[in-house]
Amino acid sequence: MSANTPQLRSLSAVPSLPSDRDPDVAAAAVPEDLLRRIALGDEKAFETLYDLFAGRVFGLARRIVRNPSQAEEVAQEVFLEIWRRASRFDPARGSATSWVMTLTHARSVDRVRSAQASSDRELKVAYASHEIEIDTVVDAVESAFERKAVQKCLGALTDLQRESITLAYYSGYTYREVAELLTTPLPTIKTRLRDGMIRLRDCLGVQA
């Protein structure tokens, strides 16, 4: 960790705050404003954002990677990336919460894929096989095209629809949790998700 990077505390599902820190400060903070200040190198803003999101980031990482130690490493990587790349946050494309949690989801999935890739390499060495199943290659190609199509169609949604769907279907949150994260009434979230999924279905050409 470089000398210019703030020190991070050990993570837990519900991070403890030092006695000289006021939890109400984090609770009252505006995440978008914190990211703007972090982009300018404000360590206090980073500490406040950390207090605000540490529990949620660790919780999502643990939900995806399963292993607590691996989840802690992922969470630390997420906050380091936030510190280094806060300037990339664009409030016009969604909320700070969505940006942080999407980043967490991506990092967590990368960790799972990395572990799976390592396992696959070990299996290949063990079997010493150079054969490639055609069906496996076809599936991989189809999956790649599907991912590109989904990303393209997500871009056609409204910001509110895309943000809600990203949290619910990519970050693994329940409808109620999405409503709490976005401070939006649950019925409104359900409407966003329903309308967004209908538009996705039509864009992808999926039969109802």
N, C-alpha and C positions, 0 to 999 in steps of 0.2 A: 504494500500500500504506500502510495507516494506521500511526501510530506505535506502536500496541499490537499489531501483527502481527509475529511473529518473522520475521527475514530467512531466506530459503530459498536454499540453494546451487544452483548449476546442476546439472541432473539428467543422469545417464547411465544406461545399462542396469545398470551396477554402480557405484553412487556411491562416490566416494573419501571417506575420513574424514580430518579434520584430525589432525595428529600428537598433539594433546592430548586426543583422544577415544578411548575404549576401545571397540572393536567388540564386546567380550564383554558390555558393559553392555546394548546393544541386543538382542543375541542372547538374553540371559537375561530380558529384560523381558516382562511379561504385557500384551499389547495392551489387554485390557479395562480393566486398572488404569490404563494410560497415558491412555486416552480419558476415564476418570473424572477424572483429574488435569488433563487438558487443558481439560475443561469448567469447571474452577475457575480457569483462567488460568495453569497451570503451564507455563512456556516450556521448562524442562528436559525435561519429559515429552514435549512436542511434538517437541523435537529428537531424542529417543530414538525416538519413533514414526516420525519422518521417516527416520532411519537404518535402521529395521527394514523399512519398506515402500517406500522410494523406488525401488529397483530393480524391484520387482514392479509398482508402479503405472505407472512409465514403460514397462515391458515390455508390459503389457496395453494401454496407450494406443497405443503404437506399432503393436501388432499390429492394432488396429482402425482407426486413422486413417491408418496407413502412413507418413505424412510425419513425420520425426524432430522437426522444429521445431514442428509442430502438436502432436505427442505431448508434447513438453516443456511447451508452454503448458497442455495439458490436465492434465498431472500437477501443475503449479503450482496450477491452479485447484482440483484435488482437495484438496491439502493446505491451501489457504486455507479451503476449505469445512469441512474437518475441524476446523481451528482455531476457526472461527466457530460450528460446529454440533455439536460433540462431545457436548453435553448431550442431543442427540436419539438418541444410540445407546442401544438397549435390549437388554441382554444376554439378556433372556428370549426375544428373537426371533431370536437367532443370535449367532455369534461376531463379534469385532471384525474378524477377517480378512475374513469374508464381507461385513461392512458396508462396509469400506474398498474392497474389490474391486468390490462392486456399485455403489458410488458412482463408482468409476473407470470402470466399464463404461457407466454412464448418461451421464457427462460425455463420454466418447469418442463414444458414439452420437449425442449431441446435436451434437457438433462435425461429425460426418459428415453428419447431416441438415441442419445449417445450410449446409454447403458445397454440398450437393446442391440445397437450396432456392435458393441464390444462382445456381447453374448453371441451374436451371429458369427462374428469373426472366429470366436473360439470353437463354435460348432463346425465351421468350415475346415479349420485346421484339424479338428478331431476326426472328421470324416474323410479329410484329404480328397475331397471331390471337386472336380472342375466343371461338373454338369450344371447347367442352368435350365430350370423348368420354364418352358415357354409360357405356361399359364401365369407363372409368377411375374414374368416380365410384362405380359399384357396387363395384368392387374395393376402393376406399378405405373405403367404409362397412363392407363385409364384414370387412376387416382390423381396423377399429376394434372391431367386435363380437367378433372372435376374440381380440384382445388383452385385452378386458374379461373374456371367459370364462376365458382362461388365468390371469389374475390372480386371479379368484375361486376357481378350482380349486387354484391354488398355495396359497391360504390355508387350504385344507382338508387339506393335507398336515401331517405332523408337522414339527417344527422341523428335525430332522436331515435329513429327506428334502428339505425346501424349500431348506435351506442347500446341500446337495450338488448339487441340480439347478440352483440359481442359479449356482454356480461353474462347473459343467460345461457347461451349455447357454446361459447368458446371458453369462458372463464368458470363455468360450472355453478353459477349462482342460481338459487331458486327465484321465482317471480317476486316473492316477498322481499328477499334480500336485495334484488335489483332495485325495487321500489325504495328501500331504505338507503341504499348507496346513492341513488340519484335524487333522494328527497322528493319523490313524486308519488302521488296516490297509487295504490295497487291497481285499481281499475284502469287508470291511464296507462300504466305499464303493460297490462294485458292487452289493451287496445293497440298500443304501439307494436307489440310482439306479433299479434294476430295479423295486423295490416302488413307489417314488414315481411312476415313469412309468406303471406299470399303473394306479395310482389316478388319475393325470391323464387317461389314456386313457378310463377308465370315466366320470369326471366330465364329460369333454367329449363323450362319446357316440361316440367314434371306434371303428370296427370293427377288431378285431384281425386 
